[in-house]
Amino acid sequence: MQKKGELIRKLFLNRCTREEMEHLLQLIQEDPSGAGPEIMVELFRQLGKLPEMEASVSNRIFEKVEKDTTGEAKLPTLQRRLYGWIGSAAAAVLLLIGSIWLLQQHRANKEILHQSAYGEVRELFLPDSSLVVLNGNSSLRFKKDWQKGGTRVVRMSGEAYFKVRKKPATQAKFQVITNDLTVEVLGTAFNVNTHKNKTTVFLEEGEVKINLDHQLDRTMNLSPGEAIRYSTIDQKVTQPEKVVQEQQPNWRAGFIQFQETPLKLILEELSEAHRLSFVIASTVLADTPFTVTLPTENIDETMAVLGKSIGALIAKENNVYKIDTESKKEE
């Protein structure tokens, strides 16, 4: 298998086959290091798959991307080269692709990103020794120089458990930002879940303040043992409510509990962290509530335990779990 550097050299010598160019694009997506905008422009130019865009629109985008990226006039040289290659209209589109790539690289150099795969529980410590545990299919990002400011800010998606280290000397705050709200703390332990068009925050210990839609005039406080749920569909939030600790997701310990939860919601919860595809035989079964405790480290084992717990037949076909009642099978 050819290496990225070898393919790039062949690219600029116009010796790459289409299969090699598509392989190079895949390699760059997996590891973008060393692939600047000129490489991306040349690659897309030879691949020949370009979106249509009016020059006036693309030029406005170029100006913004260039300003956001470096603040320096580096792109016009590339633009002139592109014009010489293929004319102004296509050059505008190619320059846009290269500019966006450069912007992404610039931002990536300023941020640290942690991600977990489907079915993976990943534990990590932030630079201030705060503990974060990522559930499957989740991500956390923060700036490399995040401790220089007065507030420690992280951005997340998916589900994560936080145990924040206090800063008594400076009283430095800690903020977790999702697409829907901001959780602000001084030092505490809490769980944030952003799956399925809703954000749920459960406070284990300490105290947090929730800024809804990131607006300072829409806030509420949580006390230990309380949870709030925010729906991104109707943009409504529940009032803080006491939740039995045992009913909270214990995915960090390798299992998860459900209390009188409809089967379809149980499966949807599992699908977020494990890339689970499922089909339920009937709406009656889908809407039937169950109280179950399930292991989460192996999804096949999870589904086997679920089937026994709810008295259902669960069969796996082409990576899709099909759920039906055992009584129907006996018929």
LUMFI-778174 format. One record per residue (C-alpha): residue number from 1; x, y, z. Coordinates in steps of 0.5 Angstrom, whole numbers, plus 500, padded with zeros to 3 digits. Example, Ala and Ser with C-alpha at 12.3 -4.5 7.8 and 13.67 -1.06 7.14 Angstrom:
2
+------+------+-------+-----+
| tilo | east | north |  up |
+------+------+-------+-----+
|    1 |  525 |   491 | 516 |
|    2 |  527 |   498 | 514 |
+------+------+-------+-----+
//
This chain:
331
+------+------+-------+-----+
| tilo | east | north |  up |
+------+------+-------+-----+
|    1 |  500 |   500 | 500 |
|    2 |  503 |   507 | 498 |
|    3 |  504 |   512 | 503 |
|    4 |  501 |   519 | 503 |
|    5 |  508 |   522 | 502 |
|    6 |  509 |   518 | 496 |
|    7 |  502 |   519 | 493 |
|    8 |  503 |   527 | 494 |
|    9 |  509 |   527 | 490 |
|   10 |  505 |   523 | 484 |
|   11 |  500 |   528 | 485 |
|   12 |  504 |   534 | 483 |
|   13 |  507 |   530 | 477 |
|   14 |  500 |   528 | 475 |
|   15 |  502 |   521 | 475 |
|   16 |  496 |   519 | 480 |
|   17 |  491 |   514 | 478 |
|   18 |  484 |   516 | 480 |
|   19 |  484 |   510 | 485 |
|   20 |  490 |   513 | 488 |
|   21 |  487 |   520 | 489 |
|   22 |  481 |   517 | 492 |
|   23 |  486 |   513 | 497 |
|   24 |  490 |   519 | 498 |
|   25 |  484 |   523 | 500 |
|   26 |  482 |   518 | 505 |
|   27 |  489 |   518 | 508 |
|   28 |  489 |   525 | 509 |
|   29 |  482 |   525 | 512 |
|   30 |  485 |   520 | 517 |
|   31 |  491 |   524 | 518 |
|   32 |  491 |   531 | 516 |
|   33 |  498 |   533 | 518 |
|   34 |  502 |   535 | 512 |
|   35 |  497 |   536 | 508 |
|   36 |  496 |   544 | 507 |
|   37 |  491 |   548 | 502 |
|   38 |  495 |   547 | 496 |
|   39 |  495 |   540 | 496 |
|   40 |  488 |   539 | 497 |
|   41 |  486 |   544 | 492 |
|   42 |  491 |   540 | 487 |
|   43 |  487 |   534 | 489 |
|   44 |  480 |   536 | 488 |
|   45 |  482 |   539 | 481 |
|   46 |  484 |   533 | 479 |
|   47 |  479 |   529 | 482 |
|   48 |  474 |   534 | 478 |
|   49 |  468 |   533 | 483 |
|   50 |  467 |   541 | 484 |
|   51 |  460 |   544 | 487 |
|   52 |  457 |   550 | 483 |
|   53 |  458 |   557 | 486 |
|   54 |  457 |   564 | 483 |
|   55 |  464 |   567 | 484 |
|   56 |  461 |   573 | 488 |
|   57 |  459 |   568 | 493 |
|   58 |  465 |   565 | 493 |
|   59 |  469 |   571 | 494 |
|   60 |  465 |   573 | 500 |
|   61 |  467 |   567 | 503 |
|   62 |  474 |   567 | 501 |
|   63 |  475 |   574 | 505 |
|   64 |  472 |   571 | 511 |
|   65 |  476 |   565 | 511 |
|   66 |  482 |   568 | 510 |
|   67 |  481 |   573 | 516 |
|   68 |  479 |   568 | 520 |
|   69 |  485 |   563 | 519 |
|   70 |  491 |   567 | 519 |
|   71 |  489 |   575 | 518 |
|   72 |  495 |   575 | 513 |
|   73 |  494 |   576 | 505 |
|   74 |  497 |   569 | 504 |
|   75 |  491 |   566 | 499 |
|   76 |  491 |   571 | 493 |
|   77 |  498 |   568 | 491 |
|   78 |  494 |   561 | 491 |
|   79 |  488 |   564 | 487 |
|   80 |  492 |   567 | 482 |
|   81 |  495 |   560 | 481 |
|   82 |  489 |   557 | 480 |
|   83 |  486 |   562 | 475 |
|   84 |  492 |   560 | 471 |
|   85 |  490 |   553 | 471 |
|   86 |  483 |   553 | 470 |
|   87 |  479 |   559 | 470 |
|   88 |  476 |   564 | 475 |
|   89 |  469 |   560 | 476 |
|   90 |  472 |   553 | 478 |
|   91 |  478 |   557 | 481 |
|   92 |  474 |   560 | 486 |
|   93 |  471 |   554 | 488 |
|   94 |  477 |   550 | 489 |
|   95 |  480 |   556 | 493 |
|   96 |  474 |   555 | 497 |
|   97 |  476 |   548 | 499 |
|   98 |  483 |   550 | 500 |
|   99 |  481 |   556 | 505 |
|  100 |  476 |   551 | 509 |
|  101 |  481 |   546 | 510 |
|  102 |  486 |   551 | 512 |
|  103 |  481 |   554 | 517 |
|  104 |  480 |   547 | 520 |
|  105 |  487 |   546 | 521 |
|  106 |  488 |   553 | 524 |
|  107 |  483 |   551 | 529 |
|  108 |  485 |   544 | 530 |
|  109 |  492 |   547 | 532 |
|  110 |  489 |   551 | 538 |
|  111 |  485 |   545 | 541 |
|  112 |  485 |   539 | 544 |
|  113 |  480 |   534 | 542 |
|  114 |  478 |   527 | 546 |
|  115 |  474 |   522 | 542 |
|  116 |  471 |   515 | 544 |
|  117 |  469 |   510 | 539 |
|  118 |  462 |   506 | 539 |
|  119 |  462 |   502 | 545 |
|  120 |  468 |   505 | 549 |
|  121 |  468 |   508 | 555 |
|  122 |  474 |   513 | 556 |
|  123 |  477 |   516 | 562 |
|  124 |  482 |   522 | 562 |
|  125 |  484 |   527 | 566 |
|  126 |  484 |   535 | 564 |
|  127 |  491 |   539 | 565 |
|  128 |  488 |   542 | 572 |
|  129 |  487 |   534 | 574 |
|  130 |  479 |   534 | 573 |
|  131 |  477 |   527 | 571 |
|  132 |  472 |   526 | 565 |
|  133 |  469 |   520 | 563 |
|  134 |  467 |   519 | 556 |
|  135 |  461 |   514 | 554 |
|  136 |  461 |   511 | 547 |
|  137 |  461 |   516 | 541 |
|  138 |  462 |   522 | 545 |
|  139 |  467 |   528 | 544 |
|  140 |  471 |   533 | 549 |
|  141 |  475 |   539 | 546 |
|  142 |  478 |   545 | 549 |
|  143 |  483 |   550 | 548 |
|  144 |  491 |   548 | 549 |
|  145 |  492 |   555 | 553 |
|  146 |  485 |   554 | 557 |
|  147 |  488 |   555 | 564 |
|  148 |  491 |   562 | 562 |
|  149 |  484 |   565 | 563 |
|  150 |  479 |   566 | 569 |
|  151 |  474 |   560 | 567 |
|  152 |  476 |   553 | 565 |
|  153 |  472 |   552 | 559 |
|  154 |  470 |   545 | 555 |
|  155 |  466 |   543 | 549 |
|  156 |  462 |   536 | 549 |
|  157 |  457 |   532 | 545 |
|  158 |  455 |   525 | 547 |
|  159 |  455 |   523 | 554 |
|  160 |  460 |   525 | 560 |
|  161 |  461 |   524 | 567 |
|  162 |  465 |   530 | 570 |
|  163 |  469 |   530 | 577 |
|  164 |  471 |   538 | 577 |
|  165 |  477 |   539 | 581 |
|  166 |  476 |   546 | 586 |
|  167 |  481 |   552 | 585 |
|  168 |  480 |   555 | 592 |
|  169 |  485 |   560 | 591 |
|  170 |  483 |   563 | 585 |
|  171 |  475 |   561 | 585 |
|  172 |  476 |   559 | 578 |
|  173 |  470 |   557 | 575 |
|  174 |  469 |   551 | 570 |
|  175 |  464 |   551 | 564 |
|  176 |  461 |   545 | 560 |
|  177 |  458 |   548 | 554 |
|  178 |  454 |   543 | 549 |
|  179 |  449 |   545 | 543 |
|  180 |  444 |   547 | 548 |
|  181 |  446 |   550 | 555 |
|  182 |  452 |   551 | 559 |
|  183 |  453 |   548 | 566 |
|  184 |  457 |   552 | 570 |
|  185 |  461 |   550 | 577 |
|  186 |  466 |   551 | 582 |
|  187 |  468 |   544 | 584 |
|  188 |  463 |   538 | 583 |
|  189 |  461 |   532 | 580 |
|  190 |  455 |   531 | 575 |
|  191 |  453 |   527 | 568 |
|  192 |  451 |   531 | 562 |
|  193 |  448 |   527 | 556 |
|  194 |  446 |   530 | 550 |
|  195 |  443 |   525 | 546 |
|  196 |  437 |   524 | 542 |
|  197 |  435 |   531 | 541 |
|  198 |  435 |   533 | 549 |
|  199 |  440 |   535 | 554 |
|  200 |  440 |   531 | 561 |
|  201 |  444 |   534 | 567 |
|  202 |  444 |   530 | 573 |
|  203 |  448 |   533 | 579 |
|  204 |  452 |   528 | 584 |
|  205 |  455 |   532 | 589 |
|  206 |  456 |   540 | 589 |
|  207 |  452 |   545 | 586 |
|  208 |  452 |   547 | 579 |
|  209 |  448 |   553 | 575 |
|  210 |  445 |   552 | 568 |
|  211 |  445 |   557 | 563 |
|  212 |  439 |   555 | 558 |
|  213 |  441 |   557 | 551 |
|  214 |  447 |   560 | 553 |
|  215 |  443 |   566 | 556 |
|  216 |  445 |   569 | 562 |
|  217 |  438 |   571 | 564 |
|  218 |  435 |   564 | 563 |
|  219 |  439 |   560 | 569 |
|  220 |  437 |   555 | 574 |
|  221 |  441 |   552 | 580 |
|  222 |  441 |   544 | 581 |
|  223 |  442 |   541 | 588 |
|  224 |  445 |   534 | 589 |
|  225 |  441 |   528 | 587 |
|  226 |  437 |   533 | 582 |
|  227 |  436 |   533 | 574 |
|  228 |  434 |   537 | 569 |
|  229 |  432 |   535 | 562 |
|  230 |  432 |   540 | 556 |
|  231 |  428 |   538 | 549 |
|  232 |  432 |   541 | 543 |
|  233 |  425 |   540 | 539 |
|  234 |  420 |   544 | 543 |
|  235 |  426 |   548 | 547 |
|  236 |  423 |   547 | 553 |
|  237 |  426 |   545 | 560 |
|  238 |  424 |   541 | 566 |
|  239 |  424 |   544 | 573 |
|  240 |  429 |   541 | 577 |
|  241 |  427 |   534 | 580 |
|  242 |  430 |   529 | 585 |
|  243 |  432 |   523 | 582 |
|  244 |  434 |   516 | 585 |
|  245 |  441 |   515 | 585 |
|  246 |  440 |   508 | 583 |
|  247 |  436 |   510 | 577 |
|  248 |  442 |   514 | 574 |
|  249 |  446 |   511 | 568 |
|  250 |  452 |   507 | 571 |
|  251 |  455 |   506 | 565 |
|  252 |  462 |   508 | 568 |
|  253 |  461 |   502 | 572 |
|  254 |  460 |   497 | 566 |
|  255 |  452 |   497 | 567 |
|  256 |  446 |   501 | 566 |
|  257 |  439 |   501 | 569 |
|  258 |  432 |   503 | 567 |
|  259 |  426 |   504 | 571 |
|  260 |  419 |   503 | 568 |
|  261 |  422 |   505 | 561 |
|  262 |  419 |   503 | 554 |
|  263 |  423 |   498 | 550 |
|  264 |  424 |   503 | 545 |
|  265 |  427 |   508 | 549 |
|  266 |  431 |   503 | 552 |
|  267 |  434 |   501 | 545 |
|  268 |  435 |   508 | 543 |
|  269 |  439 |   510 | 549 |
|  270 |  443 |   504 | 548 |
|  271 |  444 |   505 | 540 |
|  272 |  447 |   512 | 542 |
|  273 |  454 |   509 | 545 |
|  274 |  454 |   502 | 541 |
|  275 |  451 |   504 | 534 |
|  276 |  446 |   499 | 535 |
|  277 |  440 |   498 | 530 |
|  278 |  434 |   495 | 532 |
|  279 |  427 |   493 | 529 |
|  280 |  421 |   492 | 534 |
|  281 |  416 |   487 | 532 |
|  282 |  410 |   491 | 534 |
|  283 |  408 |   498 | 537 |
|  284 |  405 |   494 | 543 |
|  285 |  412 |   491 | 545 |
|  286 |  416 |   498 | 543 |
|  287 |  411 |   502 | 548 |
|  288 |  411 |   497 | 554 |
|  289 |  415 |   499 | 560 |
|  290 |  421 |   495 | 563 |
|  291 |  425 |   495 | 569 |
|  292 |  432 |   492 | 567 |
|  293 |  439 |   492 | 569 |
|  294 |  444 |   491 | 563 |
|  295 |  451 |   490 | 562 |
|  296 |  454 |   495 | 557 |
|  297 |  461 |   493 | 555 |
|  298 |  459 |   488 | 550 |
|  299 |  453 |   489 | 546 |
|  300 |  451 |   482 | 544 |
|  301 |  451 |   480 | 552 |
|  302 |  447 |   486 | 553 |
|  303 |  442 |   484 | 548 |
|  304 |  442 |   477 | 551 |
|  305 |  441 |   479 | 558 |
|  306 |  435 |   484 | 555 |
|  307 |  432 |   479 | 552 |
|  308 |  432 |   474 | 558 |
|  309 |  430 |   480 | 563 |
|  310 |  423 |   482 | 558 |
|  311 |  421 |   475 | 556 |
|  312 |  423 |   477 | 549 |
|  313 |  426 |   473 | 543 |
|  314 |  432 |   478 | 540 |
|  315 |  436 |   475 | 534 |
|  316 |  441 |   479 | 530 |
|  317 |  441 |   479 | 523 |
|  318 |  446 |   483 | 519 |
|  319 |  448 |   487 | 525 |
|  320 |  440 |   489 | 526 |
|  321 |  437 |   486 | 532 |
|  322 |  430 |   484 | 531 |
|  323 |  426 |   484 | 538 |
|  324 |  419 |   480 | 538 |
|  325 |  415 |   476 | 544 |
|  326 |  417 |   469 | 545 |
|  327 |  410 |   467 | 545 |
|  328 |  409 |   469 | 538 |
|  329 |  415 |   464 | 536 |
|  330 |  412 |   458 | 540 |
|  331 |  406 |   459 | 536 |
+------+------+-------+-----+
//
